Amino acid sequence: MKRIANYLSISLLVPLMFSCTDLEIEETDSLITDGFAGVQDVQSEVTNLANSIAGGALANQESLFALNEVTTDEYVVPTRGSDWGDNGRWLSIHRHTWNAELFDIIQPWQQLNAVSFNASRVISPKSVNTSGGDLTTLKAQAHFYRAWAYHWILDMWRQIPYRDLDLPNSAIPEVLTGQVAIDSIVADLNIAIADLPEVSVGDPISAKATPSKAAAHLLMARLHLNKHVYLGTEPQASDMQVVVDAVDAITASGYTLAEPGKYFDIFKPSNDVETIWWSAADAGPRIWHTLHYNQDFPGFNDGGGWNGFTTLAEFYDLFEGPADTNYPGDGQEERRGVVHDPSTANAENLGIGLGFLINQQYEQDGTPLDARENVGGVPLVFTREAEKAEYSAPADNAVLETSGIRMFKYHPNEEGGDRRRHIVRYRYADAFLMKAEAMWRMGGDPTAMINELRTTRDASPLLSVTAADMLAERGRELYQEMVRRQDLIRFGEYSRAWNLKEASDDTRLIFPIPISDVLANPNLQQNPGY
């Protein structure tokens, strides 16, 4: 797993400047021994915040992505021989058997807390800007980044460490929970909405690489859609109205659903009508994490895919179309994607399909691919289901290497291949579906909205919309976009059994706080069940 090791090395080299609870920092020109003196170059610090979000554990296939995708019915990562074993790490994530020492829990906790703390440094009234740029806008970006990090911490751990910069460095950070935490996020977002630039759908894609009013509105909608989960209450009509109003504000900026046939264009490094916020993150971990070792092409990837992440047949079956095929024109909806057509050499997809890959895989010229020779060189046929979780006998090698439908949205044929840096964070279809759900939770009928989306994606309209339909539609539209865990929890489906996972209990709805942080900060309380 050379490529996996390479990406791990990169992520581990990203400096964690601050521990998540005591958040000690080295004395710099922006600090004095008596306390925080303010950031002198706000422009650089805000750039560093954006880079932190676009790099390492906050953007690759591990940690934040894994905890919100592999813990769901979207992905399983079987141990294929010795590959993807990692002491049971990936299977523990899928099976909900993790503990407080799991690398993928510790790392995003640390990095999200570092983002929030560094954003607080920028927000401080003591911080100034000596290198140009509008200070009000830069601080608004920091408010957005802190709200973004706080929301993830609240969503995944329910406890947010907060350091008052006016206190000595030795002071133990406070912990924000419940309504207090939500109010803090809302306060940041209100400032962001007031002071961030208005970026409309027609603005260049470069303008959408940094937070805008529309991005802040989307995060406001997401916070309030999930607010009742965080408080352990029933959904409130007032919160759902906040969702509707926030999405209406995004619509007023011109964002809309992509035209039919343009679904996968949204994830290309070019402008479109849906992308609200994207970050300059390497798309490689969204591509090669699932493709087989022999799926590569000259000049783009040295050594093929990593052959890890696989979707579940039950998730694939949510999509409309004949079973076990992904050929265009076969009656399937657009979002399920296409496979390579072996009848012609297809320069566009280079032998690799898009969306969901199933059955025989091909070279660019239509030659059928085989698996590796050391597992018998069997035909590279991706099966419907990952039949086994891990190796137990030599005969398992061929089964494990080829098992499971592969799923991804970013294709390696784009300029720069797996080195292109463009990951969509927020887009309009997510906001559109949040509004539909909010209407439904207030007793309204979202059928017309859902059918508007389905028609756009070449899927048949529904006669009515149930809770199951709402959840399934979000799954079909937003797979691989790190919302599935939140969605399953909100609809009460996260703890159920699915392939290679038994039913789990509700303590798994949130993650354990790393043990070292609980010991260091008495204001943190370990979450129940850990």
Secondary structure, DSSP 4 states (H G I P E B T S, - for coil): -HHHHHHHHHHHHS---S-TTT------TTEETTEE---SBHHHHHHHHHHHHHSGGGTSSSHHHHHHHTTTTT-B---BTTBT-GGGHHHHHHHT---TT-HHHHHHHHHHHHHHHHHHHHHSTT--BSS-S-HHHHHHHHHHHHHHHHHHHHHHHS-EEE--TTS-TTSPPEEE-HHHHHHHHHHHHHHHHHHS----TTS-GGGGGS--HHHHHHHHHHHHHSHHHHHTS---HHHHHHHHHHHHHHHHTT--PPPTT-GGGGGSSS--SSEEEEEEEESHHHHTTTS-TT---TTT-SS------BB-HHHHTTSSS-TT---TTSS--GGGEE---TTS--TTTTT--EEEE-EE-B-TTSPBPB--GGGT--B-EE-SS---SS--STTHHHHHHH-SBEEES--TTSTTGGG-EEEEEEEHHHHHHHHHHHHHHTT---HHHHHHHHHHTT-PPPSS--HHHHHHHHHHHHTTSS-HHHHHHHTT-TTS-BTTB----GGGGS-PPPHHHHHH-TT--PPTT-
